[in-house]
Structure formats: C-alpha cells, structure tokens
C-alpha cells in the first residue's frame, strides 16, 4: 500500500500541528513518516492511515519532534556561521581590504579628535534609527508571509533573526563601551587607539555582513542550501 498525495498533505498538516513551522524540517519529517508508514502497512495492511501515522509518531518518544527540530537548528546554525565567516573574511582580502583599512583609519582619526565619544555616539544613534526602520519593514514582510501561509525555511528565518539580535547587541555594547571610558580618547596612547579602532572596524564589518550583505544575498544562499527552494517559491 502506497501513500497518496492527500496522505502526504495530511502529514504536512500533522507536523505543523506538532509545532514544526519550517518547511525544510517538515519535509524531512514527512519523508521519514511516509517511509515508516509504508513499512508498517507491509506488516499490518489493514491498519488505517491515522493509526499507522500515530504508531510511527510514537517512535519519536515523549518529546515528539523536538529532538529532530533541535538537531536541524544546530545544523543550520553551523551553516549560518560558515556563511557569515565566509563573507566576513572577504573584507580582509584584496581589494576589499582597502575599504577595511579605510574604515580603520577613519576610526583612528576620529578618536584623535577632542570629544570623539560624542561623534561616535551620534553616528551610533543615526545607525540605530536606520536599522530600526529596516527591522520594522522586515517584520512586516514576515507577518505577511505567515498570514499567507507561505513556506518558510529554517535558514531563511535565521538570516532575519540573527540580523536583529546581532544589531541590537552591537548597539548596546558599543554604547556601553563609549560610556566606560572616563578619559578622552585623544588622550590615550596610540596603541590603545589602534586596538579600539580595530575593534570598532570588526564590529562594523560584522554588522554590515549580518545586517545587509547576507539578507541581500538571502535568495542566492537559500537556493544554494536547499535545491528545492526555487521550485517551492514558484508554486
């Protein structure tokens, strides 16, 4: 006995009812359940679809699909950090290293100016406003996708989520760092200014990579990760 298209659709609904929200994780589980149900039918051919499905589901244990979801999240976390590291390290290769050096020298020159802290905080404030606007637009688009019940992939959501969490962490830490210094930056020795400039440059690059570069290339990265992504989005 073989599963029909309606059975497969029911399995997708079943995984969704059990808190599996991402299409790639759903597909993996549906494939596993479908194969297991057909094996169960070989042994018990008179068993109904619902009973065979429930028998298969019980094999996942008391936590249901949670272990599979966690394993998939860990896998995609590794994938995301590899992507982030790849884009970040590109800024230390020619010709992008020239821009990186320019950012570093710009910070170093600003730190030499009296009241540099207030200049940096002003720039930070402008970035906060700009980033909050982008995050608001991204959240609206996500709500529209959810309302339309569009298929959302785990890595797709991670790209947006990492962007929001990293930018928030960035702004808080930079603000705290600025306020931590009780002396003017321009009174510090050059080796300290080099260290601070380098740290700020790294932070800015990570912010740009997670907040702008990766989201801009999301479509390309998702097609690279999921062979079925383009097909699903065109349905």
N, C-alpha and C positions, 0 to 999 in steps of 0.2 A: 504494500500500500504506500502510495506516494502523497506528499503534501501538495495541496493546490495553492493557487495564488491567493485565494481567500484565507487559507490557513496561515500563509506567510504574513499577510496583512494583520491577522489576529495576533500573531506572535510579536509583531512590532508594537501593537497596542498594549500587549501584555507587559513587555519590557518597560514601556512608558508608564504604565500603571504602577510599576515597581521601582519608580524613581530613577530610571535610566533616561536621561534627557538628550544625550548627544548621539547623532545618527551613526557615527562610526562604531561607538560602543554597542548601540542597539544591533547593528548589522552583525557584529562579531557574536553577540549572544543569540540572535535569531538563527544564525548559521549553526551554532552549537546545538541549540534546542531542536532545530529541524532534523539534523542528523540523528540526534538521540531518540527523537520521537519515532522516526522510521525504523530504528533498531528495536525499539520497544514493541512496535507493531509486528515485527517479524516474530517475536516471541509470544505476543498477545494480540493477535489480529482482530479480535472482537472489541478491543478497548476503544472507547470514544476518543476523539481528538482532545477534548478538555481533560479527560482523565490521564491520557498519555502525556500531555503537556505538564500537568501538575506533578506527575511522577518524575518527570525529567527535572522540573524546578526544585523538587525536594532534595535532589542530589547536590544542590549548591549549599545546603546546610541552613542553619537558623538565620544567618545574616543575608541570605538570598544572593543578590548580585553584587553586594557591597565589595567583596574581595576582588571581583573582576574589574569593577569601576576603579578601585584604588590602584590596581596593577596597571590599568590603562593610563591613569593620571600620572603615575610615576614614569611610564614610558614616554608620554607626551611632554612631561617636564624636562626630561633629558633631551628630547628632540628640540624643544624650545630654546633651552640654554645653549645647545650646539649652534642653533641658528643665530642667536644673539651674539655669541662669541665670535662666530664667523664674520658677521657684519662689523663688529667692534674692532677686531684685529685688522680689518681692511684699512682702518684710519691710521695705521702705523706702517703702511706700505706706500710706495710711490705710485701715483702723485698725491694721494690724499694726505700723506704725512706732512706735506707742505701746509695744508689747511690746519692740521693738528698743531703744527709748530706755530702757526699764526695765532691760533686761539690761546695757546700757552703764553706767547709773548704779549698778547693783548691783556691777559690777566696780570701778568708780571708788571706791565706798565701802569695798569690801573691801581695795583697795590702800592705803587710808589707815590701815588697822589695822596695828599692830605685828605682825610675824610673818605677814604676809599670804601670803607664799610657801607656808607650811605649810598654810594654809587651802585655798589653790588646789590644792596637791598632793593634799590629802585628797579634795577634790571630784573631781579627776582620777582618783584611784585607784578611787573608787566608780563613776565612769563606765566605767572600763576593765573592771571586773568585770561590770557590767551589759551592756556591749557585747559582751564575750566570750561571755556566755550567749546573746545574740541571734544571734551569728555561728555558734555551735555548733548551734543549732536550725535555722538557715538551711542549713548544710552538710548536716545530716541529711536535711532535706527534698529537697535537691538530689540526694543519693545515692539516695533512694527513687525520684525521678523517673528517674534514669539507669538504675536497676535494672529499673524497669517499662518502660523504653524509651519514655518519654513524649516527645512532640515539644517540643524546647526551642528558643526563638527567640534570635537573637543579642542583641537589646536586653534580653531577659529575663535572660540571663546577665550582661550588662554591668551591670545595675542592682545585682545582688548583688555582683559583683566590685569595682565602684567603691566600694561601701559599705565593704567590708572593707579595701581598700587605703587609702582616704581616712581612715578612723577610725584605722588603725594609724599612718599618717603624722602625723595630728593629735596623737595621744598622745605620740609620740616628740618631736616638735618643741616642744610645749608644755612637756614635762618638761625638755628641754634649755634652753628659754628661761628657765624658772624658776631653773634652776641657774646660768645665765650671769650673773645679777645678783649682784654681790658686796656690794651695799649693800641696805638695807631699802627696800622700795617706798615706804613712808610718808615717807622722807627725800628722795625725788625731788620736783622741781618739778611743778606741776600740768600743764604742757603735756606732760611725759613721761607722766604718769599718764593723761591724755586719750588719748594715742597708744596706750599699752598697752591701755587699756580698749577702745578702738575695734578694735584688732587681735584681742583676745580675743572680742569680740562677733561680728566677721566669721567667725572660726574656728568659734565655737559655732553660728552660723546655717548655715554650710556643712555642719557635722557633722550638724545636725538635718535639713537638706534631703536629703543623700545617705544618711544612716543610717536615717531614719524616714519622712519625708514622701514621697519618691519610691517607696521599697518599698511603702508603704501604698497608693499610687495606681498600683502597677505594672499591675494588671489593666486599669484605665482607659487608661493610657498605651499599653499593648500593643495594645489594640483600636483606639486612635487611629492607631497606626503601621501595624498590619497588619490590613487589612479581613477577612482570613480567620482571624484569631486565635480569635475566639469559636467559629466553626464547627469548627475543628480541635480545640479543647479540649473540645468537646461530643461528639466522636466516641467 
